[in-house]
């Protein structure tokens, strides 16, 4: 649809107006004045008009935030498989082939998210760079990292077994040295168990100081994982990759016995493999997940239940409950590519009157308006990101302005509001891409817990399976342990079910 001429367009709301729709704000505070005035200045400097959502804004933000905070996982229950070292190596061989195949099949199917790439650091920014020789993977072992073709074979399993035993890798495996040159591969696979709280960083174990793969496959004691970096792919694409990888692994299980025997021959003695160490700079998160009836779940109900959960965890006498972000697919509902594109994030909060939270009906109507408006006039969060990303500033300064360590501070109240105390994504695949349940998910929440602010924040990801949904929650602070995450998830699901009864 054509836009009317500039002079006929409605003027976008001011930053101040957007803030006042979300939270109680004291404009005498210099941090709020700096936010409103600084964003307006950056928009003028960039000569950018906030009247359309642009797909590269979120990618630019992720490029500036290339730390482990940008890592995610999707996972399924691991089951009672063989826990021997040889079997772990055999599974790694199958997973590498499955993941490389999934990446190849979806390489150019996701708008703005090419997958036939690796990640490279460029002046502190994380960038995507084309893969020269497709089909390679980085195998991470307790004795080093090796690059090899991902085609399953006895020779590969035997060589990995020998490498894990400290023997010469041979011609099948090429050692990856850490001199700053990244491997020419999109996929990493680790033969060792991952620590649960930092498992989402698996792909980063194959990195040199110059970068590396953006997708990882492996296992914890209870989960089988597909990890990614958000710069490469969003949640919808991640779900497609995970489902296709797991399906290919299942299809190849007939090869496991042969590959396990080959790995055992390479090992010499089938000793246990040590658990992988934590990735430098990682922040452990609590995690919980549950499969629920899909009839209980839709976007407005989940958003309202999340807002009520936050108000219960951090009660205030103010006019708003704590802010949280929701991920939305940009574009018209009739657009076939809509779900495949980069998501946008909208900041939301529940309103309160005389201490009482607004009704679900009132919130649902307001949420519908917010989502519709985001496609034509980006909201507060995306406007701030766009203004900063497009401003004609030195690259180092722009990166610093876009970066954040997620630490709340009473001296900087906008940090808590903009990061939000939680984030919600509801991912609905369709047709043959509908993944089987369960498919758990985890990604870094916006706020860390501190001594002065122990609440932290959390992420809720809901994967639709048709009649069922997997609801996952991971977080810091109150949700920073598995027990804490389970307690917060239980509260959220209770709020969700209470809406049905109201």
N, C-alpha and C positions, 0 to 999 in steps of 0.2 A: 504494500500500500504506500502511495506517495505521501510524503510529508507536506503540509502546507508551507508556504513561504515563511522564512524566519520571523518576519514581523507579525505573522498571524499566529505563531506558536505561543502557547501559554508560557509565561516565564517560569522557570523551575523555582521551587521554593528555596529559600536561603538555608545555609548550613544551620543557622540558629533555629529556624523553624523545624528542621528535621530533628535536631537534638531535643527540642522541647516536646516533640511527639513521642519521645522514647523514655525520658527520664526527668527527674527534678534537677534543675540546673541552677547554679548560682553564678550569674554572669560577672559578678565582682571577682571571681577566682581567675587569676591570670592564665591558668592552663586552658580554661574554656574559651577565653578571649583569643588566645593564641591559636586554638584549633579552628575557630570560626574565621578569624581574620586571615590566618595563614593559608587555609584551604582556598578562600576566595582569591587571595593573591596568586597562588599557584595556578588556579584556573585561568586567571587573566594572563599570566606569564606564558602558559601553554597555548593560549588562544583556543581553548577547548570549551565547547558548549555542552553542558551536562544534559543533553536531550536524547541520547541514545546509548545503549549498552554496547561496549566493544569487547570482543572476545579475548583480546590479548592482555587486558588489564590484570586479570587474576594470574595469568602466566608470568607477567612481569614481576608481580609481587612474589611469586614462588621462586623466580629466578634470583631475586635478592635475598631470599630466605632459604638458601640451599643447605642448611644444617640438618641434623637428624630430626628436627621438629617437622620436616615435610614428609616424613615416612609413614606408611600405612601398611596394614595387612588385611587380607581376607583369608579365612581358614575354615576347615571342616574338622569334625572329630576324627582323631587318628585311628581309633580302633585297636584291637588286640593283634598287632602285627609282630613279626619277628624283631626282637630288639638287639640282635647281635650286630657286631661291627660290619660283618660281611653283608648282611641284609640291608643295613643302613646305606652302604656304598651302592648296592644294587638299586635301591630305591632312588638314590641321587642320580644315577644314570638314567633311569626312566623319567624322572622329573625334569631333568635338563632337556631331554628330547621333547617332552610334552610342552614345556614352557616355550622353547624356541619355535615349535610348531604353532602355538597359540599366538605368539607375537607376529610371526610371518602371516598368518591368516587374517589378522586384524590391522596389519601395518599401516594401511591407508584408508581405513574405514571410519575413523573418528575425526571429525572436522577439528582442525587446529591441534591435533594430538598425534603426530606421526610417531610410530612405534619402532621403526627400523633405525633407531638412533642409540647412541650412548650419551652419557652426561659428562660435560667437561667444565672445569673452572676457567673463567676468563676475567681476570682483574677482580676476583672476589665474587663475581656473578656466576651462577650455575647455568650453563647453556646446553642445548641439545646439539649433537654433531652426528652426521650420517655414519652408519656402520659400513666399512669397506668390504668386509668378508662376512656376509650373513651365515648363520649356522653354527657359530662358535658360542661356547659358554665358558665361564670361569668356575672351576671347581675349587671350593675352599676346604682344606683339610687341616688337621692339627699340625701337619708338618710343612705347610706352605700352600700357596695358591697356584693353580695351573690352568692354562688355556688349552682347550681341546675341542674337536668337533663334537656335536651333541648327539650324533647317531648312536643308538644303543649297540654295544658289541661286547663280546667276552674280552677282547683286547683292552677296551677302555676300562671295564670293571677290574680287570687284573692289574692294570697300570695304577689305578687309583688305590687298590689294596696295597700294592708295593709302596706307593708314595706315603700312605698312612703308616706303614711299618718303618718308614725312614730309609727305604732303599732308593736307588736311582730311578727316576721317573721314566726314563727312556724317551723314545721319539714320539710316543703317543701324546704325552703331556708336555707342554711348554711352560716353564716356570714364569710366573708373573712377578717381576721385581718391582719394588716400590720406589722407583726413581722419578715418579711424577708423570710417567706416560701411561694413560689409562688403557685397559684392555679394549680391543676392538670387538666388544660384545655387549648385547643388551641384557643378557641373562646371567645370573650367578646362582650356584647351587652349593649349599653347605652340607657336608656329610655328618656333622655333629649336631647334637641337640642344642636348641636355642633357649636361652633364659626367657621365661614367659613375659616378664615385664618389659623387655626391650626387643622382643622377637621381630617387631616391625622393621628393624634395621638390617635384616639379613643381607639384602643386596649390597649394602655398604661395606660388608666384610671383604668384598672383592675390589674395593677402591684403592687406588694409589692417591697421592696428594693432588693429582690432576683430575680425578673423577673416576667414573667407572659405570658399571651396569645400573639400570634403574629398576630391574625386576629380579626378585630372588625367590627361590623355592627351597623348602626344607621342612623341619618339624621341631616341635617342642615335645615334652612328655605326653601331652594330650591332644595336640592339634597338628594338622598338616597345613602348611602355610604357602601363600603366594604374597610376597611383599612388593611394594612399589614406592616410588617417589612421586609425589603429587605433581611435580613439574611435568612429568612424562604423561600421566594419565589421571583422569578424574574417576570418581567412584563407579559410574556406570560402566566405563570401559574396564576398570579393574575387576568388576564382577564378571564381565564376559571372559576376561583372561583367566580368572580363577576357575570358573566353571569349565572352560574348555581344557585347561591344564589338568584338572582333576579327572575329567572324563577320559582324556588320553592316557593318564596314568592307570586308570582302571582297565582300559582296553589292553594295556601292555602287561598286565599282571601275570600272564602266562609265561613271560620271559624271566620272571623274578628268580625262580629256582636256578636256572642256568647262570644268570648274572651273579647270583649269590655265591655259587660254587666257584666262578671265576675270580670274584673278589677275595674269597677265602684262600684261593691258591696264591694270589698276590700278597695277601697278608702274612702267610706262613702259619701264624697262630692267630686264631680269631679272638683277639683281645678287645676290650671295650674301648670306645672312643670318649675322650673327655668332652664335657659340655663346653660350648663356645663361650668365650669371655664377652663381657659387655662392650659395646661399641663406644669409643671415646666421644664424649659430649652427649650421650644418650640420657634420657630421663625416664626411669621406670614408671609404668602406669599400672593401676589396678584394672582388672578386666572381669566382666561377667556377660553372659549371653543366655538367651532363652528363646525357644520356639513357641509362638502363641498362635491363637486362632486369627486368621487373616481378616475375619469379619469385624474384629475389634479395632482394626487399624486403618486410619486414613490420615491425610496430611493435617487437616484442621484439628482433629481430635488429638493427634500426637503433639502438635504444637501447643495446644491449650493445656494438655496434661503436663508437658514440660514446664510451661510457665508456672503452673500451680506447684509443681515439685520444687522449683527454685524458690518460690515464695515461702514454702514450708521450711526449706533449708536455710534461707537467709531472710527471715521476716523483717519487714520494715513498716513504719507508719507513714511512709511516703505515698505519693500518688501513683507510683508505678512499682511493679515487681522487678527483679533484676532482668537486665537485657539478655537475650540469647539470639543466635543467628540461625537462619534456616536456609538450606540450599534449594535453589529453584532452577529449573531448566529454562533458559531464555527462549523466546520465540513464540509464535502462535501454536495453539494446541494441534492444529491440523498439519503442522510442519513435520514431515516424516523423520527429519534429521535432528529434531529438537532435543531428544534425550541423549543424543550422541555428542552434543556440543559441551564446551566448558560450562560449568555451573556459575551462577551468580549467588551472592549471599546477601540476605536481607536481615537487618537488625530488627528485632521484635521485642516488645515487653507487654505484659498484661497490665491494664489500667485498674486503679483501685479508687473507690469512693467511700469515704468514711471507714476505711480499713477493709472494705469488702471488695473482692476481685470481681471484675466485670463478668457477665454471663457468657457462656459458651456461644450462644447465638450472636451476641454483640461482637465478640472477638472474631468469630468465623466470618462475619460480614466485613469486618475491618481487614482481616488477613487477605480476603479475596481482593480487596481494593489495592492493598500493598503489592501483592504479586502481579496484578495487572499493570500497576503503575511502573513497576521495575523495568518492564520491557521498553518503555518510552522515556522515562526519566529516572535514571538510577538513584537509589536511595543513599543514605548517609555513608555507609561503608564503602560502596563502590565508587561514589564520587570522590571520597578522600583518596582512595587507591589510584583512581584515574588521574586526578590532579597531580599527585606526587609522581606517578610513573611517567607522565607526559611533560612535566615541567622541564624547561631548558636549563638544567642544573648540571654540575659536574657529576659524572657517573658514581664516584665514591660517595658524594653527598646524597644523591638520590637513593643509593642502596642503603645508606644509614637511616634515612627517613622512612624507608619501607620496612626496615628490619625491626624486630622486637624480640626481647627474651621472654616476654609474657609475664613479667613480674608486676603485680598490682602495687600501687602506692597511694596512700592517702594524700600525698602532695600532688598527684597527677590523676585526678578522678576520671578524665576521659579514657584512660587505659582500660579500666574495668568496664566501662560502658561499650567501648568499641570492640574489645575482645569478646565480651559477653561471658556470662557464667556457664554457658553451655552452647552446644551446637547440635542441630538436628538435620539428618539427611534421610530421606525416604526414597529408596531406589527401586523402581519398578521395571524389570525387564519384561519383554513380551515374546510370545511365540516360542520358537525353538530355543531362544536364549534364556528362557525362564530357568534359573538354577534350582537344583534339588536342595531341600532343607537338610541340615542347617548350613548356612553360610555366614559365619561370624565376620565382624569387621572392627577395626580399631584404627584411630588416627589421633594425632596430638591435639589436645584441647588448647584453648587460647590462653589460659591463665595458669601460672604455677601457684603453688601454695607457698606462703612465707610465714615466718614467725608471727608477724603482725596481722596476717590475713590467711588463716589456715584453711579456708574453704576450698581454694583452688577452683577447678572447673572440670567439665566432663563433656564427652561427645556421645550422642546416641545415633546409631546407624541402624536403619530398618531395611532389611532385604525382603522383598515380596516374592513369595513362591506360589502365588495363586490362592489356595485355601489356607496356607500357613504363612507366617512371617517370622524371620529371625530378628530379634531385637538385641543389639549389642550395646554395651556401655563401657567406656574406659575413661579414666580420669586421673587427676591429681587431687591432693588435699583430702576432702571427705571421701572421694572415690579413688584415692591413691593406692589402696590395697585391693586384692581380690574380694575380701570380705566387705570392704567399704563400697566397692563398685556394685556388689550384689545387693547391698542394703539400699543404695540409691536406685538401682534398677527395680527393685521390689516396690519402692515408693512410687516410681513413675508408672509402673504397670497398674498399681492400685488406683492411681489418679485416672489413668486411661479407662479402666473398667467402670469407674464411678460415673463417667460421662454418659455411658450407655444407659445407666439407671436413672439419670436426672431427667 
